[in-house]
Amino acid sequence: MTTTFRIDVCYVDDVKVVRFHDRRLLDDKTVLEVAKQITAILPDDGSPIHLVLDFSDVALISSSLLSKLLLLKRRIDASHGTLRLCGMSNDIRSVFRTSNLDRLFQIDRGEPTAPSSI
């Protein structure tokens, strides 16, 4: 497992699973740091990116984070990889539903079992 200031990363086969340290991903500084740390763990060689973002410890997110997730999805789609989100609270799932992002992102309910199903 790799640990940075804002995220933990573990590997399941060729899938990177990211878990957030912060309960609130609200302010721009935190969101920018999280985005930079996630970007730093991604391959830059054109290989497919397989990533799971585990929101189990997150209570609140900002629209700024949503925009970073959209950019991340675009990069992963361009690599012909997969992005899954899991471990979301009802409040966070509601944000995705309200903004119709639940139709764009693959969201697994409950515990982070996503790596085995990629």
Backbone atoms as SQL, in Angstrom:
CREATE TABLE atoms (id INTEGER PRIMARY KEY, chain TEXT, resi INTEGER, resn TEXT, atom TEXT, x REAL, y REAL, z REAL);
INSERT INTO atoms VALUES
  (1, 'A', 1, 'MET', 'N', 0.848, -1.177, 0.000),
  (2, 'A', 1, 'MET', 'CA', 0.000, 0.000, 0.000),
  (3, 'A', 1, 'MET', 'C', 0.891, 1.237, 0.000),
  (4, 'A', 2, 'THR', 'N', 0.496, 2.204, -0.803),
  (5, 'A', 2, 'THR', 'CA', 1.191, 3.481, -0.859),
  (6, 'A', 2, 'THR', 'C', 0.336, 4.515, -0.142),
  (7, 'A', 3, 'THR', 'N', 0.954, 5.317, 0.711),
  (8, 'A', 3, 'THR', 'CA', 0.226, 6.344, 1.430),
  (9, 'A', 3, 'THR', 'C', 0.822, 7.704, 1.097),
  (10, 'A', 4, 'THR', 'N', -0.050, 8.650, 0.801),
  (11, 'A', 4, 'THR', 'CA', 0.371, 10.029, 0.615),
  (12, 'A', 4, 'THR', 'C', -0.394, 10.881, 1.609),
  (13, 'A', 5, 'PHE', 'N', -0.228, 12.157, 1.505),
  (14, 'A', 5, 'PHE', 'CA', -0.830, 13.088, 2.440),
  (15, 'A', 5, 'PHE', 'C', -2.357, 13.015, 2.456),
  (16, 'A', 6, 'ARG', 'N', -2.976, 12.840, 1.302),
  (17, 'A', 6, 'ARG', 'CA', -4.440, 12.874, 1.198),
  (18, 'A', 6, 'ARG', 'C', -5.094, 11.555, 0.827),
  (19, 'A', 7, 'ILE', 'N', -4.325, 10.588, 0.312),
  (20, 'A', 7, 'ILE', 'CA', -4.923, 9.336, -0.147),
  (21, 'A', 7, 'ILE', 'C', -4.063, 8.139, 0.246),
  (22, 'A', 8, 'ASP', 'N', -4.709, 6.971, 0.305),
  (23, 'A', 8, 'ASP', 'CA', -4.020, 5.683, 0.395),
  (24, 'A', 8, 'ASP', 'C', -4.280, 4.972, -0.927),
  (25, 'A', 9, 'VAL', 'N', -3.282, 4.264, -1.410),
  (26, 'A', 9, 'VAL', 'CA', -3.425, 3.508, -2.645),
  (27, 'A', 9, 'VAL', 'C', -3.013, 2.074, -2.378),
  (28, 'A', 10, 'CYS', 'N', -3.889, 1.151, -2.712),
  (29, 'A', 10, 'CYS', 'CA', -3.510, -0.249, -2.680),
  (30, 'A', 10, 'CYS', 'C', -3.750, -0.830, -4.065),
  (31, 'A', 11, 'TYR', 'N', -3.117, -1.942, -4.328),
  (32, 'A', 11, 'TYR', 'CA', -3.180, -2.548, -5.646),
  (33, 'A', 11, 'TYR', 'C', -3.808, -3.923, -5.542),
  (34, 'A', 12, 'VAL', 'N', -4.781, -4.167, -6.396),
  (35, 'A', 12, 'VAL', 'CA', -5.405, -5.479, -6.504),
  (36, 'A', 12, 'VAL', 'C', -5.246, -5.867, -7.971),
  (37, 'A', 13, 'ASP', 'N', -4.315, -6.790, -8.219),
  (38, 'A', 13, 'ASP', 'CA', -3.919, -7.135, -9.583),
  (39, 'A', 13, 'ASP', 'C', -3.427, -5.866, -10.277),
  (40, 'A', 14, 'ASP', 'N', -4.043, -5.493, -11.398),
  (41, 'A', 14, 'ASP', 'CA', -3.606, -4.279, -12.093),
  (42, 'A', 14, 'ASP', 'C', -4.530, -3.091, -11.814),
  (43, 'A', 15, 'VAL', 'N', -5.333, -3.215, -10.765),
  (44, 'A', 15, 'VAL', 'CA', -6.282, -2.163, -10.398),
  (45, 'A', 15, 'VAL', 'C', -5.747, -1.394, -9.196),
  (46, 'A', 16, 'LYS', 'N', -5.734, -0.067, -9.319),
  (47, 'A', 16, 'LYS', 'CA', -5.358, 0.787, -8.192),
  (48, 'A', 16, 'LYS', 'C', -6.634, 1.171, -7.453),
  (49, 'A', 17, 'VAL', 'N', -6.630, 0.998, -6.144),
  (50, 'A', 17, 'VAL', 'CA', -7.776, 1.369, -5.313),
  (51, 'A', 17, 'VAL', 'C', -7.340, 2.532, -4.430),
  (52, 'A', 18, 'VAL', 'N', -8.036, 3.658, -4.580),
  (53, 'A', 18, 'VAL', 'CA', -7.713, 4.885, -3.847),
  (54, 'A', 18, 'VAL', 'C', -8.743, 5.095, -2.756),
  (55, 'A', 19, 'ARG', 'N', -8.244, 5.325, -1.557),
  (56, 'A', 19, 'ARG', 'CA', -9.112, 5.656, -0.417),
  (57, 'A', 19, 'ARG', 'C', -8.679, 7.013, 0.111),
  (58, 'A', 20, 'PHE', 'N', -9.635, 7.865, 0.371),
  (59, 'A', 20, 'PHE', 'CA', -9.363, 9.246, 0.779),
  (60, 'A', 20, 'PHE', 'C', -9.172, 9.346, 2.285),
  (61, 'A', 21, 'HIS', 'N', -8.252, 10.199, 2.726),
  (62, 'A', 21, 'HIS', 'CA', -8.029, 10.444, 4.157),
  (63, 'A', 21, 'HIS', 'C', -9.041, 11.447, 4.709),
  (64, 'A', 22, 'ASP', 'N', -9.444, 12.420, 3.893),
  (65, 'A', 22, 'ASP', 'CA', -10.290, 13.522, 4.362),
  (66, 'A', 22, 'ASP', 'C', -11.766, 13.137, 4.382),
  (67, 'A', 23, 'ARG', 'N', -12.447, 13.521, 5.438),
  (68, 'A', 23, 'ARG', 'CA', -13.910, 13.326, 5.510),
  (69, 'A', 23, 'ARG', 'C', -14.636, 14.335, 4.631),
  (70, 'A', 24, 'ARG', 'N', -14.020, 15.492, 4.455),
  (71, 'A', 24, 'ARG', 'CA', -14.638, 16.558, 3.659),
  (72, 'A', 24, 'ARG', 'C', -13.704, 16.942, 2.516),
  (73, 'A', 25, 'LEU', 'N', -14.177, 16.745, 1.318),
  (74, 'A', 25, 'LEU', 'CA', -13.424, 17.154, 0.129),
  (75, 'A', 25, 'LEU', 'C', -14.131, 18.381, -0.436),
  (76, 'A', 26, 'LEU', 'N', -13.963, 19.477, 0.291),
  (77, 'A', 26, 'LEU', 'CA', -14.737, 20.681, -0.017),
  (78, 'A', 26, 'LEU', 'C', -13.901, 21.843, -0.542),
  (79, 'A', 27, 'ASP', 'N', -12.853, 22.207, 0.175),
  (80, 'A', 27, 'ASP', 'CA', -12.131, 23.421, -0.220),
  (81, 'A', 27, 'ASP', 'C', -11.229, 23.142, -1.422),
  (82, 'A', 28, 'ASP', 'N', -10.963, 24.169, -2.193),
  (83, 'A', 28, 'ASP', 'CA', -10.197, 24.038, -3.437),
  (84, 'A', 28, 'ASP', 'C', -8.797, 23.492, -3.206),
  (85, 'A', 29, 'LYS', 'N', -8.159, 23.886, -2.128),
  (86, 'A', 29, 'LYS', 'CA', -6.801, 23.422, -1.846),
  (87, 'A', 29, 'LYS', 'C', -6.776, 21.906, -1.657),
  (88, 'A', 30, 'THR', 'N', -7.701, 21.388, -0.862),
  (89, 'A', 30, 'THR', 'CA', -7.779, 19.948, -0.614),
  (90, 'A', 30, 'THR', 'C', -8.075, 19.194, -1.906),
  (91, 'A', 31, 'VAL', 'N', -9.038, 19.676, -2.665),
  (92, 'A', 31, 'VAL', 'CA', -9.414, 19.018, -3.918),
  (93, 'A', 31, 'VAL', 'C', -8.243, 19.003, -4.892),
  (94, 'A', 32, 'LEU', 'N', -7.529, 20.113, -4.990),
  (95, 'A', 32, 'LEU', 'CA', -6.376, 20.189, -5.882),
  (96, 'A', 32, 'LEU', 'C', -5.286, 19.207, -5.453),
  (97, 'A', 33, 'GLU', 'N', -5.023, 19.117, -4.155),
  (98, 'A', 33, 'GLU', 'CA', -4.011, 18.181, -3.654),
  (99, 'A', 33, 'GLU', 'C', -4.413, 16.732, -3.929),
  (100, 'A', 34, 'VAL', 'N', -5.680, 16.413, -3.712),
  (101, 'A', 34, 'VAL', 'CA', -6.177, 15.062, -3.987),
  (102, 'A', 34, 'VAL', 'C', -6.016, 14.747, -5.472),
  (103, 'A', 35, 'ALA', 'N', -6.415, 15.676, -6.317),
  (104, 'A', 35, 'ALA', 'CA', -6.319, 15.464, -7.770),
  (105, 'A', 35, 'ALA', 'C', -4.866, 15.251, -8.200),
  (106, 'A', 36, 'LYS', 'N', -3.962, 16.041, -7.660),
  (107, 'A', 36, 'LYS', 'CA', -2.541, 15.899, -7.999),
  (108, 'A', 36, 'LYS', 'C', -2.002, 14.546, -7.551),
  (109, 'A', 37, 'GLN', 'N', -2.391, 14.107, -6.364),
  (110, 'A', 37, 'GLN', 'CA', -1.898, 12.836, -5.847),
  (111, 'A', 37, 'GLN', 'C', -2.456, 11.656, -6.643),
  (112, 'A', 38, 'ILE', 'N', -3.701, 11.747, -7.060),
  (113, 'A', 38, 'ILE', 'CA', -4.267, 10.682, -7.891),
  (114, 'A', 38, 'ILE', 'C', -3.570, 10.667, -9.251),
  (115, 'A', 39, 'THR', 'N', -3.384, 11.821, -9.837),
  (116, 'A', 39, 'THR', 'CA', -2.701, 11.907, -11.129),
  (117, 'A', 39, 'THR', 'C', -1.290, 11.333, -11.048),
  (118, 'A', 40, 'ALA', 'N', -0.619, 11.558, -9.933),
  (119, 'A', 40, 'ALA', 'CA', 0.757, 11.086, -9.767),
  (120, 'A', 40, 'ALA', 'C', 0.862, 9.565, -9.756),
  (121, 'A', 41, 'ILE', 'N', -0.200, 8.854, -9.381),
  (122, 'A', 41, 'ILE', 'CA', -0.130, 7.394, -9.324),
  (123, 'A', 41, 'ILE', 'C', -0.542, 6.732, -10.636),
  (124, 'A', 42, 'LEU', 'N', -1.037, 7.522, -11.584),
  (125, 'A', 42, 'LEU', 'CA', -1.509, 6.959, -12.840),
  (126, 'A', 42, 'LEU', 'C', -0.365, 6.796, -13.827),
  (127, 'A', 43, 'PRO', 'N', -0.394, 5.715, -14.610),
  (128, 'A', 43, 'PRO', 'CA', 0.649, 5.538, -15.618),
  (129, 'A', 43, 'PRO', 'C', 0.534, 6.606, -16.700),
  (130, 'A', 44, 'ASP', 'N', 1.675, 6.965, -17.260),
  (131, 'A', 44, 'ASP', 'CA', 1.692, 7.991, -18.299),
  (132, 'A', 44, 'ASP', 'C', 2.256, 7.424, -19.599),
  (133, 'A', 45, 'ASP', 'N', 2.138, 6.101, -19.743),
  (134, 'A', 45, 'ASP', 'CA', 2.719, 5.436, -20.905),
  (135, 'A', 45, 'ASP', 'C', 1.686, 5.010, -21.937),
  (136, 'A', 46, 'GLY', 'N', 0.436, 5.447, -21.754),
  (137, 'A', 46, 'GLY', 'CA', -0.618, 5.094, -22.699),
  (138, 'A', 46, 'GLY', 'C', -1.307, 3.776, -22.396),
  (139, 'A', 47, 'SER', 'N', -0.859, 3.079, -21.360),
  (140, 'A', 47, 'SER', 'CA', -1.500, 1.816, -21.005),
  (141, 'A', 47, 'SER', 'C', -2.858, 2.078, -20.358),
  (142, 'A', 48, 'PRO', 'N', -3.766, 1.101, -20.438),
  (143, 'A', 48, 'PRO', 'CA', -5.091, 1.290, -19.831),
  (144, 'A', 48, 'PRO', 'C', -4.981, 1.523, -18.326),
  (145, 'A', 49, 'ILE', 'N', -5.762, 2.467, -17.851),
  (146, 'A', 49, 'ILE', 'CA', -5.788, 2.808, -16.429),
  (147, 'A', 49, 'ILE', 'C', -7.021, 2.150, -15.813),
  (148, 'A', 50, 'HIS', 'N', -6.806, 1.381, -14.760),
  (149, 'A', 50, 'HIS', 'CA', -7.910, 0.752, -14.028),
  (150, 'A', 50, 'HIS', 'C', -7.861, 1.294, -12.603),
  (151, 'A', 51, 'LEU', 'N', -8.918, 2.008, -12.228),
  (152, 'A', 51, 'LEU', 'CA', -8.914, 2.741, -10.968),
  (153, 'A', 51, 'LEU', 'C', -10.254, 2.610, -10.266),
  (154, 'A', 52, 'VAL', 'N', -10.185, 2.418, -8.956),
  (155, 'A', 52, 'VAL', 'CA', -11.373, 2.437, -8.099),
  (156, 'A', 52, 'VAL', 'C', -11.172, 3.542, -7.079),
  (157, 'A', 53, 'LEU', 'N', -12.158, 4.409, -6.953),
  (158, 'A', 53, 'LEU', 'CA', -12.138, 5.453, -5.926),
  (159, 'A', 53, 'LEU', 'C', -13.123, 5.046, -4.840),
  (160, 'A', 54, 'ASP', 'N', -12.609, 4.837, -3.647),
  (161, 'A', 54, 'ASP', 'CA', -13.399, 4.380, -2.506),
  (162, 'A', 54, 'ASP', 'C', -13.734, 5.581, -1.617),
  (163, 'A', 55, 'PHE', 'N', -15.002, 5.927, -1.567),
  (164, 'A', 55, 'PHE', 'CA', -15.477, 7.086, -0.805),
  (165, 'A', 55, 'PHE', 'C', -15.976, 6.698, 0.590),
  (166, 'A', 56, 'SER', 'N', -15.600, 5.542, 1.094),
  (167, 'A', 56, 'SER', 'CA', -16.110, 5.045, 2.379),
  (168, 'A', 56, 'SER', 'C', -15.916, 6.022, 3.534),
  (169, 'A', 57, 'ASP', 'N', -14.802, 6.735, 3.549),
  (170, 'A', 57, 'ASP', 'CA', -14.506, 7.638, 4.664),
  (171, 'A', 57, 'ASP', 'C', -14.869, 9.090, 4.383),
  (172, 'A', 58, 'VAL', 'N', -15.531, 9.347, 3.253),
  (173, 'A', 58, 'VAL', 'CA', -15.846, 10.717, 2.849),
  (174, 'A', 58, 'VAL', 'C', -17.309, 11.027, 3.168),
  (175, 'A', 59, 'ALA', 'N', -17.528, 12.181, 3.807),
  (176, 'A', 59, 'ALA', 'CA', -18.888, 12.588, 4.169),
  (177, 'A', 59, 'ALA', 'C', -19.439, 13.656, 3.223),
  (178, 'A', 60, 'LEU', 'N', -18.570, 14.569, 2.757),
  (179, 'A', 60, 'LEU', 'CA', -19.018, 15.682, 1.911),
  (180, 'A', 60, 'LEU', 'C', -18.042, 15.911, 0.767),
  (181, 'A', 61, 'ILE', 'N', -18.600, 16.278, -0.397),
  (182, 'A', 61, 'ILE', 'CA', -17.763, 16.611, -1.543),
  (183, 'A', 61, 'ILE', 'C', -18.243, 17.919, -2.153),
  (184, 'A', 62, 'SER', 'N', -17.358, 18.551, -2.913),
  (185, 'A', 62, 'SER', 'CA', -17.695, 19.826, -3.553),
  (186, 'A', 62, 'SER', 'C', -17.876, 19.641, -5.053),
  (187, 'A', 63, 'SER', 'N', -18.433, 20.654, -5.680),
  (188, 'A', 63, 'SER', 'CA', -18.566, 20.641, -7.134),
  (189, 'A', 63, 'SER', 'C', -17.193, 20.682, -7.797),
  (190, 'A', 64, 'SER', 'N', -16.224, 21.251, -7.119),
  (191, 'A', 64, 'SER', 'CA', -14.860, 21.273, -7.631),
  (192, 'A', 64, 'SER', 'C', -14.323, 19.853, -7.765),
  (193, 'A', 65, 'LEU', 'N', -14.616, 18.999, -6.806),
  (194, 'A', 65, 'LEU', 'CA', -14.198, 17.606, -6.890),
  (195, 'A', 65, 'LEU', 'C', -14.906, 16.922, -8.056),
  (196, 'A', 66, 'LEU', 'N', -16.172, 17.219, -8.250),
  (197, 'A', 66, 'LEU', 'CA', -16.908, 16.614, -9.365),
  (198, 'A', 66, 'LEU', 'C', -16.252, 16.956, -10.696),
  (199, 'A', 67, 'SER', 'N', -15.805, 18.193, -10.841),
  (200, 'A', 67, 'SER', 'CA', -15.160, 18.574, -12.098),
  (201, 'A', 67, 'SER', 'C', -13.835, 17.834, -12.267),
  (202, 'A', 68, 'LYS', 'N', -13.092, 17.625, -11.182),
  (203, 'A', 68, 'LYS', 'CA', -11.841, 16.857, -11.252),
  (204, 'A', 68, 'LYS', 'C', -12.138, 15.397, -11.612),
  (205, 'A', 69, 'LEU', 'N', -13.228, 14.848, -11.103),
  (206, 'A', 69, 'LEU', 'CA', -13.598, 13.476, -11.436),
  (207, 'A', 69, 'LEU', 'C', -13.965, 13.345, -12.914),
  (208, 'A', 70, 'LEU', 'N', -14.616, 14.357, -13.455),
  (209, 'A', 70, 'LEU', 'CA', -14.948, 14.342, -14.884),
  (210, 'A', 70, 'LEU', 'C', -13.681, 14.345, -15.741),
  (211, 'A', 71, 'LEU', 'N', -12.700, 15.160, -15.362),
  (212, 'A', 71, 'LEU', 'CA', -11.428, 15.187, -16.088),
  (213, 'A', 71, 'LEU', 'C', -10.706, 13.839, -15.965),
  (214, 'A', 72, 'LEU', 'N', -10.745, 13.257, -14.781),
  (215, 'A', 72, 'LEU', 'CA', -10.125, 11.960, -14.555),
  (216, 'A', 72, 'LEU', 'C', -10.795, 10.893, -15.415),
  (217, 'A', 73, 'LYS', 'N', -12.114, 10.915, -15.467),
  (218, 'A', 73, 'LYS', 'CA', -12.853, 9.947, -16.288),
  (219, 'A', 73, 'LYS', 'C', -12.480, 10.086, -17.753),
  (220, 'A', 74, 'ARG', 'N', -12.354, 11.303, -18.224),
  (221, 'A', 74, 'ARG', 'CA', -11.975, 11.540, -19.615),
  (222, 'A', 74, 'ARG', 'C', -10.597, 10.923, -19.909),
  (223, 'A', 75, 'ARG', 'N', -9.659, 11.123, -18.993),
  (224, 'A', 75, 'ARG', 'CA', -8.314, 10.558, -19.182),
  (225, 'A', 75, 'ARG', 'C', -8.348, 9.028, -19.176),
  (226, 'A', 76, 'ILE', 'N', -9.106, 8.459, -18.256),
  (227, 'A', 76, 'ILE', 'CA', -9.191, 6.999, -18.158),
  (228, 'A', 76, 'ILE', 'C', -9.894, 6.415, -19.384),
  (229, 'A', 77, 'ASP', 'N', -10.961, 7.062, -19.832),
  (230, 'A', 77, 'ASP', 'CA', -11.647, 6.597, -21.045),
  (231, 'A', 77, 'ASP', 'C', -10.713, 6.639, -22.255),
  (232, 'A', 78, 'ALA', 'N', -9.903, 7.683, -22.342),
  (233, 'A', 78, 'ALA', 'CA', -8.954, 7.808, -23.458),
  (234, 'A', 78, 'ALA', 'C', -7.912, 6.692, -23.431),
  (235, 'A', 79, 'SER', 'N', -7.619, 6.165, -22.243),
  (236, 'A', 79, 'SER', 'CA', -6.640, 5.077, -22.119),
  (237, 'A', 79, 'SER', 'C', -7.295, 3.710, -22.319),
  (238, 'A', 80, 'HIS', 'N', -8.615, 3.690, -22.555),
  (239, 'A', 80, 'HIS', 'CA', -9.397, 2.458, -22.677),
  (240, 'A', 80, 'HIS', 'C', -9.375, 1.665, -21.377),
  (241, 'A', 81, 'GLY', 'N', -9.357, 2.395, -20.267),
  (242, 'A', 81, 'GLY', 'CA', -9.364, 1.790, -18.950),
  (243, 'A', 81, 'GLY', 'C', -10.735, 1.833, -18.321),
  (244, 'A', 82, 'THR', 'N', -10.762, 1.636, -17.012),
  (245, 'A', 82, 'THR', 'CA', -12.022, 1.644, -16.268),
  (246, 'A', 82, 'THR', 'C', -11.887, 2.468, -14.993),
  (247, 'A', 83, 'LEU', 'N', -12.966, 3.132, -14.649),
  (248, 'A', 83, 'LEU', 'CA', -13.054, 3.899, -13.406),
  (249, 'A', 83, 'LEU', 'C', -14.326, 3.474, -12.702),
  (250, 'A', 84, 'ARG', 'N', -14.184, 3.080, -11.441),
  (251, 'A', 84, 'ARG', 'CA', -15.343, 2.732, -10.633),
  (252, 'A', 84, 'ARG', 'C', -15.298, 3.562, -9.363),
  (253, 'A', 85, 'LEU', 'N', -16.464, 3.923, -8.882),
  (254, 'A', 85, 'LEU', 'CA', -16.608, 4.632, -7.618),
  (255, 'A', 85, 'LEU', 'C', -17.358, 3.703, -6.677),
  (256, 'A', 86, 'CYS', 'N', -16.984, 3.690, -5.408),
  (257, 'A', 86, 'CYS', 'CA', -17.670, 2.818, -4.465),
  (258, 'A', 86, 'CYS', 'C', -17.642, 3.427, -3.068),
  (259, 'A', 87, 'GLY', 'N', -18.398, 2.812, -2.161),
  (260, 'A', 87, 'GLY', 'CA', -18.397, 3.196, -0.756),
  (261, 'A', 87, 'GLY', 'C', -19.025, 4.550, -0.477),
  (262, 'A', 88, 'MET', 'N', -19.922, 4.987, -1.352),
  (263, 'A', 88, 'MET', 'CA', -20.524, 6.319, -1.182),
  (264, 'A', 88, 'MET', 'C', -21.644, 6.311, -0.153),
  (265, 'A', 89, 'SER', 'N', -21.669, 7.368, 0.650),
  (266, 'A', 89, 'SER', 'CA', -22.782, 7.559, 1.577),
  (267, 'A', 89, 'SER', 'C', -24.019, 7.951, 0.761),
  (268, 'A', 90, 'ASN', 'N', -25.166, 7.912, 1.402),
  (269, 'A', 90, 'ASN', 'CA', -26.401, 8.333, 0.727),
  (270, 'A', 90, 'ASN', 'C', -26.312, 9.782, 0.270),
  (271, 'A', 91, 'ASP', 'N', -25.678, 10.631, 1.078),
  (272, 'A', 91, 'ASP', 'CA', -25.559, 12.050, 0.717),
  (273, 'A', 91, 'ASP', 'C', -24.724, 12.237, -0.548),
  (274, 'A', 92, 'ILE', 'N', -23.621, 11.522, -0.632),
  (275, 'A', 92, 'ILE', 'CA', -22.765, 11.663, -1.813),
  (276, 'A', 92, 'ILE', 'C', -23.453, 11.062, -3.039),
  (277, 'A', 93, 'ARG', 'N', -24.096, 9.925, -2.872),
  (278, 'A', 93, 'ARG', 'CA', -24.852, 9.340, -3.997),
  (279, 'A', 93, 'ARG', 'C', -25.922, 10.303, -4.474),
  (280, 'A', 94, 'SER', 'N', -26.532, 11.010, -3.544),
  (281, 'A', 94, 'SER', 'CA', -27.563, 11.987, -3.896),
  (282, 'A', 94, 'SER', 'C', -26.995, 13.120, -4.749),
  (283, 'A', 95, 'VAL', 'N', -25.774, 13.567, -4.431),
  (284, 'A', 95, 'VAL', 'CA', -25.116, 14.604, -5.234),
  (285, 'A', 95, 'VAL', 'C', -24.926, 14.106, -6.667),
  (286, 'A', 96, 'PHE', 'N', -24.493, 12.875, -6.812),
  (287, 'A', 96, 'PHE', 'CA', -24.287, 12.308, -8.150),
  (288, 'A', 96, 'PHE', 'C', -25.613, 12.150, -8.886),
  (289, 'A', 97, 'ARG', 'N', -26.655, 11.728, -8.175),
  (290, 'A', 97, 'ARG', 'CA', -27.981, 11.573, -8.789),
  (291, 'A', 97, 'ARG', 'C', -28.540, 12.917, -9.230),
  (292, 'A', 98, 'THR', 'N', -28.452, 13.916, -8.359),
  (293, 'A', 98, 'THR', 'CA', -28.995, 15.241, -8.640),
  (294, 'A', 98, 'THR', 'C', -28.326, 15.864, -9.859),
  (295, 'A', 99, 'SER', 'N', -27.038, 15.636, -10.014),
  (296, 'A', 99, 'SER', 'CA', -26.302, 16.218, -11.138),
  (297, 'A', 99, 'SER', 'C', -26.270, 15.285, -12.359),
  (298, 'A', 100, 'ASN', 'N', -26.991, 14.172, -12.279),
  (299, 'A', 100, 'ASN', 'CA', -27.040, 13.156, -13.334),
  (300, 'A', 100, 'ASN', 'C', -25.686, 12.510, -13.614),
  (301, 'A', 101, 'LEU', 'N', -24.741, 12.668, -12.730),
  (302, 'A', 101, 'LEU', 'CA', -23.441, 12.039, -12.913),
  (303, 'A', 101, 'LEU', 'C', -23.487, 10.547, -12.610),
  (304, 'A', 102, 'ASP', 'N', -24.546, 10.103, -11.951),
  (305, 'A', 102, 'ASP', 'CA', -24.695, 8.671, -11.707),
  (306, 'A', 102, 'ASP', 'C', -24.887, 7.910, -13.013),
  (307, 'A', 103, 'ARG', 'N', -25.273, 8.607, -14.065),
  (308, 'A', 103, 'ARG', 'CA', -25.419, 7.982, -15.385),
  (309, 'A', 103, 'ARG', 'C', -24.093, 7.906, -16.126),
  (310, 'A', 104, 'LEU', 'N', -23.160, 8.749, -15.743),
  (311, 'A', 104, 'LEU', 'CA', -21.865, 8.824, -16.417),
  (312, 'A', 104, 'LEU', 'C', -20.820, 7.931, -15.747),
  (313, 'A', 105, 'PHE', 'N', -20.869, 7.873, -14.417),
  (314, 'A', 105, 'PHE', 'CA', -19.890, 7.094, -13.657),
  (315, 'A', 105, 'PHE', 'C', -20.470, 5.742, -13.288),
  (316, 'A', 106, 'GLN', 'N', -19.601, 4.750, -13.218),
  (317, 'A', 106, 'GLN', 'CA', -20.004, 3.440, -12.744),
  (318, 'A', 106, 'GLN', 'C', -19.834, 3.434, -11.233),
  (319, 'A', 107, 'ILE', 'N', -20.964, 3.360, -10.523),
  (320, 'A', 107, 'ILE', 'CA', -20.967, 3.459, -9.062),
  (321, 'A', 107, 'ILE', 'C', -21.435, 2.135, -8.484),
  (322, 'A', 108, 'ASP', 'N', -20.579, 1.555, -7.646),
  (323, 'A', 108, 'ASP', 'CA', -20.920, 0.315, -6.963),
  (324, 'A', 108, 'ASP', 'C', -21.487, 0.651, -5.595),
  (325, 'A', 109, 'ARG', 'N', -22.528, -0.018, -5.234),
  (326, 'A', 109, 'ARG', 'CA', -23.131, 0.198, -3.916),
  (327, 'A', 109, 'ARG', 'C', -22.335, -0.550, -2.857),
  (328, 'A', 110, 'GLY', 'N', -22.417, -0.053, -1.650),
  (329, 'A', 110, 'GLY', 'CA', -21.847, -0.770, -0.523),
  (330, 'A', 110, 'GLY', 'C', -20.337, -0.771, -0.455),
  (331, 'A', 111, 'GLU', 'N', -19.808, -1.874, 0.048),
  (332, 'A', 111, 'GLU', 'CA', -18.378, -2.009, 0.298),
  (333, 'A', 111, 'GLU', 'C', -17.586, -2.039, -0.994),
  (334, 'A', 112, 'PRO', 'N', -16.340, -1.664, -0.921),
  (335, 'A', 112, 'PRO', 'CA', -15.500, -1.621, -2.118),
  (336, 'A', 112, 'PRO', 'C', -15.100, -2.996, -2.630),
  (337, 'A', 113, 'THR', 'N', -16.008, -3.616, -3.362),
  (338, 'A', 113, 'THR', 'CA', -15.722, -4.905, -3.979),
  (339, 'A', 113, 'THR', 'C', -15.441, -4.729, -5.466),
  (340, 'A', 114, 'ALA', 'N', -15.277, -3.498, -5.882),
  (341, 'A', 114, 'ALA', 'CA', -15.167, -3.191, -7.291),
  (342, 'A', 114, 'ALA', 'C', -13.979, -3.837, -8.016),
  (343, 'A', 115, 'PRO', 'N', -12.805, -3.971, -7.428),
  (344, 'A', 115, 'PRO', 'CA', -11.694, -4.500, -8.222),
  (345, 'A', 115, 'PRO', 'C', -11.970, -5.857, -8.852),
  (346, 'A', 116, 'SER', 'N', -12.623, -6.740, -8.153),
  (347, 'A', 116, 'SER', 'CA', -12.865, -8.070, -8.691),
  (348, 'A', 116, 'SER', 'C', -13.863, -8.055, -9.837),
  (349, 'A', 117, 'SER', 'N', -14.627, -6.982, -9.958),
  (350, 'A', 117, 'SER', 'CA', -15.658, -6.944, -10.992),
  (351, 'A', 117, 'SER', 'C', -15.287, -6.058, -12.174),
  (352, 'A', 118, 'ILE', 'N', -14.048, -5.575, -12.221),
  (353, 'A', 118, 'ILE', 'CA', -13.644, -4.736, -13.361),
  (354, 'A', 118, 'ILE', 'C', -13.386, -5.598, -14.548);
